[in-house]
Structure formats: structure tokens, C-alpha cells
Amino acid sequence: MRTVLARKMGGCRILGRVSGSWRRRPEIHAARKAAGFGSEARHQLHPRGSSKRSRPLENQRFPGLLQPENLSREQLIDALRACVLDQRGPLVTLNKPQGLPVTGKPGELTLLSVLPELSQSLGLGERELQVVRASGKETSGLVLLSSCPETASRLQKFFTYSQRAQRPIATYWAVTDGIPAPSEGKIQAALKLEHIEGVDLVVPVKSPSRKDILEGVKRTLSYYRVVATGSGCALVQLQPLTAFPSQLQVHMVLQLCPVLGDHKYSARVSTVLGQRFLLPAESTKPQRQVLDEALIRRLHLTPSQAAQLPLHLHLHCLHLPGARPRDTPSELLAPLPPYFSRTLQYLGLHQQ
């Protein structure tokens, strides 16, 4: 059990611990140790205090994958209760499963849509939770919620200040199809969001003009570091310094190493005679990721199962401000989903 917060923030007392029950798998210990994973969360698909598993949540091929379309509202709330890493003071930390959207259209089942019931379920009464920080629908990992508006405001200001100062506050882990070269560096790209044939897609912009910036083009920046390699794939640490939809997925495509399970942008990377190159983003339609047959076998999947492979992108760590401006930031940590850990095992990722 690790204490991560012990202070007053915005007038609300916070005493936080990240805790849980873990078990180790020796096959992937080397890769996970190199990546900073000291332990793996048990696969919990039932609310705390319950001994029964929720059948609609189970996925034998990809354990730990959430399928909201198969859930009732009550089942989603139970699933979110099972995902609580910590609840202390006004802060609630979740380890969000892949596949759960944070926002959506009216009537859709999303994290925001069930926050009132989740607040009641966690004993917060009238103090309704709000989202402070969250990973996207296809990304698993940390979600930070707060029932105290002052605390939420202070945290948001800290995140904004850190971003402007180019200080990483979020660390993601990804498995990529291909090994980035060099093994560490930064990725800079101007990106814009375009509506192409009924789909919102992020498109790179070369040499953006001042007019482009005013019209929604954003200069983005991410740091990356290859942590482990195996079977032509890599375990990569990613730290975005800017915030833009699908930024990390697009950045890895620009490195010619799409994230495993990226069925939206990976088609932009093509191969001829063993050499990878980028196709024009504006004319490349999203499609199911095409993986090498040997890689599919290594993952113990059939081609049809590989077409359903979840995105292997996980928000593992968030930094939170200390009690005083000069204090070292605290950390929140979220263990990997079971399917992600199993992929590491199957690919034989080892420390470099």
C-alpha cells in the first residue's frame, strides 16, 4: 500500500492511497520491471464485497475488456465500483477498462451518464463526482474524479500549468507493431481534426501557417522511450506534452509503429519489400489493423480475433501537485489490464 496524498487541497482534506491485491507472473516480470510495473492487479469483474462475477463483463479472449453495449446501467455502475483503485476524501481514482467512453450522445451509456448513481453507490450522497482527468474510450487506465469543486479546479490548474511548462504529468504504456528508431526521443507534429466521409479523423499538417493555427491546427509534442522489445514489437513509454484527440496513436503512426489494436489510424502505414512508409492521411480510410501472420500466431489469435484486438494504450501514471508549490508531485498508478499483460507474455518482451 502506497501513500500518494496527505494534504489539504482547495479547502478539502485529501489523504490518498493507491492500494490493491496483486500477483506476479514470472514470464513477464522482466518486461514489466523494466517498464516500472511492480505488480499486476487481479482481474476483478465484480463490485467490492461481492463474490459473484458479472457474466456480461467477461471476455475470454481479451480478459479485462469492457463491452458497454452489453451492459445495463446497473451492471456498468457495478463494473465501475470494481474498478475503484482508491477513494479518499473528495478524490476517487478508477482504473478504467478499455471500451468505456467518458462522454457521448444523449442517451448513450458513458462514464458521465452514470456519475450521479456512482456517487450515490460510493456513499457520497449529494456530493456528485466530476471528471478531473480521464483516458479516452479506446484507452484503458487512470480516471481521476472529485466530489469537491475547489479540489477539481486546483488540479485542473496544475495540469494546465504543467502542460504550458512542458512538464509531463501523464505516462502511458503502449505496445507497438514495429520498434521505434531511435529508441527514445520526441515527436512533434501539427494536427487537425477533419470530418472525412462521416468519420472524425486526426490529420497531420505540414508547415502550418498562422491561418491554420487560428482555424484549429495544433502543434503537438510527445516524448517516447522504448522500454522492451520482442517479436518485432515494442513496449513504449509515452508522455504527451500537449492534449489533442488521438495524439499518441497518430504520433506512433508517424513513427511507422502503430499501436497494437489501432483500427483507426494504422492503415496509414504501408509496407513494400519490407520497408514501411506513410500513405496520405486524407485519402486513407480507417480499417481493421493488418498484422503479420507470424505475429497473429504469436498472440495466439485467429485472423478474425486479431481484427477485434483492443487498443494497447494504457494511462499508467498521473502526477498530482504537492501540498506546497515546491513539494515533489505525488503519483497515482493504475496496473495493466489482463489482456495487455498477456500480450507482453506472448510477445516475449524483455528488458533491453
Backbone hydrogen bonds, N-H to C=O, Kabsch-Sander energy under -0.5 kcal/mol:
donor,donor_aa,acceptor,acceptor_aa,energy
2,R,18,V,-1.8
3,T,1,M,-0.5
4,V,16,G,-2.2
5,L,16,G,-1.8
7,R,14,I,-2.3
9,M,12,C,-2.5
12,C,9,M,-2.1
14,I,7,R,-2.7
16,G,5,L,-1.1
18,V,2,R,-2.3
19,S,17,R,-0.7
19,S,85,L,-1.0
23,R,40,E,-1.7
28,I,25,R,-1.2
29,H,25,R,-0.6
29,H,26,P,-0.5
32,R,28,I,-2.6
33,K,29,H,-2.8
34,A,30,A,-2.0
35,A,31,A,-1.6
36,G,32,R,-0.7
36,G,33,K,-0.8
37,F,32,R,-3.7
38,G,36,G,-0.9
40,E,23,R,-0.7
42,R,21,S,-1.6
44,Q,42,R,-1.2
45,L,43,H,-0.6
50,S,47,P,-2.1
54,S,45,L,-1.4
55,R,53,R,-0.8
57,L,54,S,-1.6
58,E,54,S,-0.5
58,E,55,R,-1.5
65,L,62,F,-1.6
66,L,98,Q,-1.6
70,N,67,Q,-2.2
71,L,68,P,-1.9
76,L,72,S,-2.0
77,I,73,R,-1.9
78,D,74,E,-2.2
79,A,75,Q,-2.4
80,L,76,L,-2.5
81,R,77,I,-2.2
82,A,78,D,-1.8
83,C,79,A,-0.8
84,V,81,R,-1.1
85,L,93,T,-3.0
86,D,93,T,-1.5
88,R,91,L,-2.0
91,L,88,R,-1.5
92,V,145,L,-2.3
93,T,86,D,-2.8
94,L,143,V,-2.7
95,N,83,C,-2.1
96,K,94,L,-0.7
96,K,141,G,-2.6
99,G,137,K,-2.8
100,L,97,P,-1.2
108,E,105,K,-2.3
110,T,108,E,-0.8
111,L,101,P,-2.3
112,L,102,V,-2.2
114,V,110,T,-0.9
114,V,111,L,-0.9
115,L,112,L,-1.0
118,L,114,V,-2.7
119,S,115,L,-2.7
120,Q,116,P,-1.8
121,S,117,E,-2.7
122,L,118,L,-1.9
123,G,120,Q,-1.7
124,L,119,S,-2.7
127,R,124,L,-2.1
128,E,126,E,-1.7
130,Q,146,S,-2.0
132,V,144,L,-3.1
133,R,144,L,-1.7
135,S,142,L,-0.7
139,T,136,G,-1.0
140,S,313,L,-2.0
141,G,96,K,-2.3
142,L,315,L,-2.2
143,V,94,L,-1.9
144,L,133,R,-3.1
145,L,92,V,-2.9
145,L,143,V,-0.6
146,S,130,Q,-2.2
147,S,90,P,-2.0
152,A,148,C,-2.5
153,S,149,P,-2.4
154,R,150,E,-2.2
155,L,151,T,-2.4
156,Q,152,A,-2.3
157,K,153,S,-2.1
158,F,154,R,-2.1
159,F,155,L,-2.5
160,T,156,Q,-2.4
161,Y,157,K,-2.7
162,S,158,F,-2.6
163,Q,159,F,-2.1
164,R,160,T,-2.2
165,A,161,Y,-2.1
166,Q,163,Q,-1.3
167,R,162,S,-3.1
171,T,317,C,-2.3
172,Y,238,L,-3.2
173,W,314,H,-2.4
174,A,236,V,-2.2
175,V,312,H,-1.6
176,T,174,A,-0.5
176,T,234,A,-2.5
177,D,258,P,-3.1
178,G,176,T,-1.1
178,G,232,G,-1.1
185,G,224,Y,-2.1
187,I,222,S,-3.1
188,Q,186,K,-0.5
189,A,220,T,-1.8
190,A,205,V,-0.5
191,L,189,A,-0.5
191,L,218,K,-2.9
192,K,203,V,-2.1
194,E,192,K,-0.6
194,E,201,L,-3.3
196,I,194,E,-0.8
196,I,199,V,-3.0
197,E,195,H,-0.6
199,V,196,I,-1.6
201,L,194,E,-3.3
201,L,199,V,-0.6
203,V,192,K,-3.1
205,V,190,A,-3.0
213,I,209,S,-2.0
214,L,210,R,-2.0
215,E,211,K,-1.4
216,G,213,I,-1.3
217,V,212,D,-2.5
218,K,191,L,-2.9
220,T,189,A,-2.9
220,T,218,K,-0.5
222,S,187,I,-1.9
223,Y,239,Q,-2.5
224,Y,185,G,-2.6
225,R,237,Q,-1.9
226,V,183,S,-3.5
227,V,225,R,-0.5
227,V,235,L,-3.1
228,A,235,L,-1.4
229,T,350,H,-1.3
230,G,233,C,-2.1
233,C,230,G,-2.0
234,A,176,T,-1.4
235,L,228,A,-2.8
236,V,174,A,-3.2
236,V,234,A,-0.6
237,Q,225,R,-3.1
238,L,172,Y,-2.6
239,Q,223,Y,-2.6
241,L,221,L,-2.9
242,T,221,L,-0.9
244,F,242,T,-0.5
247,Q,244,F,-2.0
250,V,246,S,-2.5
251,H,247,Q,-2.6
252,M,248,L,-2.1
253,V,249,Q,-1.8
254,L,250,V,-2.2
255,Q,251,H,-0.8
256,L,253,V,-2.1
257,C,252,M,-2.6
260,L,175,V,-3.3
262,D,259,V,-1.9
263,H,261,G,-1.2
266,S,262,D,-0.6
268,R,265,Y,-1.9
269,V,266,S,-2.0
270,S,268,R,-0.6
270,S,277,F,-2.8
272,V,275,Q,-2.4
275,Q,272,V,-1.9
277,F,270,S,-2.4
279,L,268,R,-3.1
283,S,280,P,-0.7
284,T,281,A,-1.0
285,K,283,S,-0.7
291,L,289,Q,-0.6
296,I,292,D,-2.2
297,R,293,E,-2.2
298,R,294,A,-2.0
299,L,295,L,-1.8
300,H,297,R,-1.6
301,L,296,I,-2.1
306,A,302,T,-2.7
307,A,303,P,-1.4
308,Q,305,Q,-1.5
309,L,306,A,-1.4
312,H,260,L,-3.0
313,L,311,L,-1.3
314,H,173,W,-2.5
315,L,140,S,-3.1
316,H,171,T,-1.7
316,H,314,H,-1.1
317,C,171,T,-1.8
318,L,332,L,-2.0
319,H,169,I,-2.4
320,L,330,S,-2.3
322,G,327,D,-0.5
327,D,324,R,-2.0
330,S,320,L,-2.1
332,L,318,L,-2.4
334,A,316,H,-2.3
339,Y,63,P,-1.5
341,S,337,P,-2.1
342,R,338,P,-2.3
343,T,339,Y,-1.7
344,L,340,F,-1.8
345,Q,341,S,-1.8
346,Y,342,R,-2.7
347,L,343,T,-2.4
348,G,344,L,-0.6
348,G,345,Q,-0.9
349,L,344,L,-1.6
350,H,229,T,-1.5
352,Q,227,V,-1.0
